[in-house]
Amino acid sequence: MRSLLWRNYWILMRLSLQTFWLVTLAAVSFPATADTTKPEAASSGDVIMIQAAPGVYHYDPDPDHAKYSWLIGAEWLPASRWLVGYSFFNNSFGQKSHYLYGGRWWPILENNPHWYFKLTAGVILGYKDPYEDRIPFNNNGIGPGIVPALGYKWDRFNVQLNFLGTAALMVTVGYDVIR
């Protein structure tokens, strides 16, 4: 049974890494073929955004949860709407963790480009014993992650609601340091 789980883990990890590299390659290679309908944030080209989250709301609080979870991170958003990013965070169990990801974002309303939907996928590092089973397919602190989000952007600022699977919601605030 363990060998079957291990094999499935490596298949999922390979797919996650392939997805990350494909998203990265697309973000770098396809700006010339990007949509001509660019939202306000990408109208002048690439954006580097920093973000932070002051906390997390768990759907089902657990006594093992840390009193304070936080996140800091950065994203590169080319005009093509693809993105790559990195986040360093204190997970729900007080373990320092990392999320290395790629993804894409889309405006939700055509007549109001401030609202957007974002989907990221990548690798989460840092969920270790005794909490490694809290992330599916996690092994030795390495597991896949998928984070959908809804956001609102105004000028250089954004606020985003991130859906962390069936466990929690996280609100992040961001600022475009370069655009």
C-alpha positions in Angstrom: 0.0 0.0 0.0 2.8 2.4 0.9 4.6 1.8 -2.4 1.3 2.6 -4.3 0.9 5.9 -2.3 4.6 6.7 -3.0 4.2 6.1 -6.7 1.0 8.2 -6.9 2.8 10.9 -4.9 5.6 11.2 -7.4 3.1 11.2 -10.3 1.3 14.1 -8.7 4.5 15.9 -7.9 5.7 15.5 -11.5 2.4 16.8 -12.8 2.6 19.8 -10.3 6.1 20.6 -11.4 5.3 20.3 -15.1 2.3 22.6 -14.6 4.4 25.1 -12.7 7.1 25.1 -15.5 4.5 25.3 -18.3 2.8 28.3 -16.6 6.2 29.9 -16.1 7.2 29.2 -19.7 3.8 30.6 -20.9 4.2 33.7 -18.8 7.6 34.4 -20.3 7.1 33.2 -23.9 3.6 34.4 -24.8 3.4 38.1 -23.9 3.3 39.0 -27.6 0.3 36.8 -28.2 -1.6 38.0 -25.1 -5.1 39.2 -25.2 -5.5 42.8 -26.4 -8.1 43.4 -23.6 -5.8 44.1 -20.8 -7.2 45.1 -17.4 -5.9 48.2 -15.7 -3.2 46.5 -13.7 -1.5 45.1 -16.8 -2.1 48.0 -19.3 1.5 49.3 -18.9 3.3 46.0 -18.9 4.7 43.7 -16.2 3.8 44.1 -12.6 5.6 42.9 -9.5 3.3 42.8 -6.5 4.0 42.1 -2.8 1.3 40.8 -0.6 0.7 39.9 3.1 -2.0 38.2 5.1 -2.6 39.1 8.7 -4.4 35.8 9.5 -6.6 32.9 8.5 -10.2 31.9 9.2 -10.6 28.2 9.7 -14.0 26.6 8.8 -13.5 24.1 11.6 -11.1 25.4 14.3 -8.8 22.8 15.9 -7.0 23.1 19.2 -3.8 22.2 17.3 -4.1 25.4 15.2 -1.6 28.1 15.9 -3.0 31.3 17.4 -1.5 33.4 14.6 -1.0 32.4 11.0 0.5 34.9 8.5 1.8 35.1 5.0 4.2 37.3 3.0 4.9 36.9 -0.7 5.6 38.3 -4.1 4.1 37.8 -7.6 5.3 38.6 -11.1 2.3 39.3 -13.3 3.2 39.8 -17.0 0.7 41.5 -19.3 -0.4 38.1 -20.5 -2.3 37.5 -17.2 -0.1 34.5 -16.4 1.7 34.8 -13.1 4.4 33.2 -11.0 4.9 33.7 -7.3 6.4 32.7 -4.0 4.9 32.9 -0.5 6.5 32.3 2.9 4.0 31.6 5.7 3.3 30.3 9.1 0.9 27.4 8.5 -2.1 26.6 10.7 0.1 24.5 12.9 2.9 27.0 13.5 5.3 25.5 11.0 7.2 27.8 8.6 6.2 26.9 5.1 6.6 27.9 1.5 4.3 28.0 -1.6 6.0 28.2 -5.0 3.4 28.5 -7.7 2.3 29.6 -11.2 -1.2 30.5 -12.4 -3.4 32.8 -14.3 -6.0 35.5 -13.5 -9.1 36.7 -15.3 -11.3 39.8 -15.0 -14.7 38.8 -13.8 -16.8 41.6 -15.3 -16.0 43.0 -18.7 -17.3 46.5 -17.8 -15.5 46.5 -14.4 -11.9 45.3 -14.6 -11.3 45.8 -10.9 -12.8 42.4 -9.9 -10.8 39.3 -10.9 -10.6 35.5 -10.4 -7.2 33.9 -9.9 -6.1 30.3 -9.9 -2.7 29.1 -8.8 -1.0 25.7 -8.6 2.3 24.7 -7.3 4.4 23.1 -4.5 3.9 23.5 -0.8 6.9 22.9 1.4 6.8 22.7 5.2 3.9 20.6 6.4 5.8 18.0 8.5 5.0 15.5 11.2 2.7 15.3 12.9 0.6 17.4 10.5 1.9 16.2 7.1 -1.5 14.4 6.5 -3.3 17.8 6.5 -2.2 18.3 2.8 -3.2 15.6 0.4 -0.3 13.7 -1.2 2.2 15.3 1.1 5.4 13.4 1.7 8.3 14.5 3.8 6.9 18.1 3.9 6.4 18.4 0.2 2.9 18.5 -1.4 0.9 20.0 -4.2 -1.2 23.1 -3.7 -4.1 24.6 -5.7 -5.5 28.0 -4.5 -8.4 29.7 -6.2 -9.0 33.3 -5.2 -11.4 36.3 -5.8 -9.9 39.7 -5.7 -10.5 43.4 -6.1 -7.8 45.7 -7.6 -7.7 49.5 -7.3 -4.8 51.4 -8.7 -1.7 49.7 -7.1 -3.6 48.1 -4.3 -5.5 44.8 -4.1 -7.4 42.7 -1.7 -7.9 39.0 -2.3 -10.0 36.2 -0.7 -8.1 32.9 -1.0 -9.9 29.6 -0.7 -7.5 27.1 1.1 -9.3 23.9 0.2 -11.8 22.6 2.7 -9.8 24.1 5.6 -9.8 27.9 5.6 -10.1 31.3 4.0 -7.2 33.8 3.9 -7.5 37.5 3.1 -4.4 39.0 1.5 -3.6 42.6 0.7 -1.2 43.5 -2.0 0.7 46.4 -3.5 2.3 46.8 -7.0 5.8 47.9 -6.2 6.8 47.8 -9.9 4.5 48.4 -12.9 
